[in-house]
Amino acid sequence: MTNAGERYRHGLSPMRGRARHEKHRAATPLEALYDLVFAASFGVAGAQLASGIAAGHGGAAVGAFAFAMAAVVWAWINFSWFASAFDTDDWLFRLFTMVQMAGVIVLAIGLPQMFESVESHGVFDNRVMVSGYIVMRVGLLAQWLRAARDPAFRRHALTYVVFIAIAQLGWVVVAWAPLPFGTAIIAAGLCWLVELGGPVVAERKGEGEERGTPWHPHHIAERYSLLAIIALGETVIGTLAAAQEIAETKGWTVDTIVVIGAGIAMTFALWWIYTMLPSGAVLAAHRDRAFVWGYGHALVFASIAAVGAGLHLIGYAYGEHALSTVTVILAIAVPVMVFVLSLALLHLYLVRRRTRGLPLHLLAGVLPAVGIVLAAAGWPLWASLLVVLAGPVLLVVVYEAGGWRHLDEALGGSLVGSRDRAA
């Protein structure tokens, strides 16, 4: 029996790989706390995207937003997959996690500076962001060096250490060398290749069931679901900002009510779509499919945050910027289409079974495009917004009315195929 006092103790524990199929494994309070800094980061990135579009720098703002989201999501991925495999919850693990949280805050502080440099087409300035990564990497490298003391995963851990260190040196060069904008972008692309190379090489080490680090499939699926909820918080904030601007400019009109209703409905519909595509069971049966699924989620998270920025832009349309309806609807409809289609493709990749529900995802992706066309044809903003919303809402309604059987059939086929191979 566990000593009652040990329930409160967080003394040092040897860092060993956790059981891959540990029962009742769930996200920890520390992981939930860690995710809060990403709520702030998503908020800063979304606000910068909205203000950039409002200022007439749409293309540059979108490019900067893509870079920002890649950096933020990558920081989250680094911590989450490590914690799934090696979390000890001792005081040193908590301390190094706090260091990484501080690094994410510094990264968020540097986002406006990076956006401004991209929009001015001067020298690409991500020095503060890289400083945040340096702080994060101090904590992360220390964690991997702790994990390297486990003989079973020493090669994996040291591989991560080498790739992370090389990538970080590259980012320092990109940040502080006076590189022209185009050269800096190419160099940043090379750094990202090194970043991606670490997991590709490390997770191939080992044989059979012991291949790769011992991350927990259901725990990882839950962690991704929680980050999706964090990102969805930006759609609520965007709705609130837009409603406040309209109320101050025009008072409580039909426009205000529709924006609030459509924004909340959009948040709920995107959440509903995400949660009706289960992943944990397939990841448990097919661990080799985790790489594409895990990193492909960057599109899902970025598109959710971009929807929030687009909803925020509605307020700009009624304020002093007087943005056109087409610009606002584009900023909402495009990320909705990216979300619906990327999530459908990731699920299709994961289950490797054709589902009769996929054409419905395509239709849900087409309706937002119809909203763009109608906005260009002169429809009012609120009406065009409702057409965009109709895409994800239609998807939810049809699946809950019986279309879920197609998903269940595809999932069952994937799991049966796994059991047959195991036999």
Secondary structure, 3 states (H helix, E strand, C coil): CCCHHHHCCCCCCCCCCCCCCCCCCCCCHHHHHHHHHHHHHHHHHHHHHHHHHHCCCHHHHHHHHHHHHHHHHHHHHHHHHHHHHHCCCCHHHHHHHHHHHHHHHHHHHCHHHHHHHHHHCCCCCCHHHHHHHHHHHHHHHHHHHHHCCCHHHHHHHHHHHHHHHHHHHHHHHHHHCCCCHHHHHHHHHHHHHHHHHHHHHHCCCCCHHHCCCCCCHHHHHHHHHHHHHHHHHHHHHHHHHHHHHHHHHHCCCHHHHHHHHHHHHHHHHHHHHHHCCCCHHHHHHCHHHHHHHHHHHHHHHHHHHHHHHHHHHHHHHHCCCCCCHHHHHHHHHHHHHHHHHHHHHHHHHHHCCCCCCHHHHHHHHHHHHHHHHHHHCCCCHHHHHHHHHHHHHHHHHHHHHHHHHHHHHHHHHHHHHHHHHHC
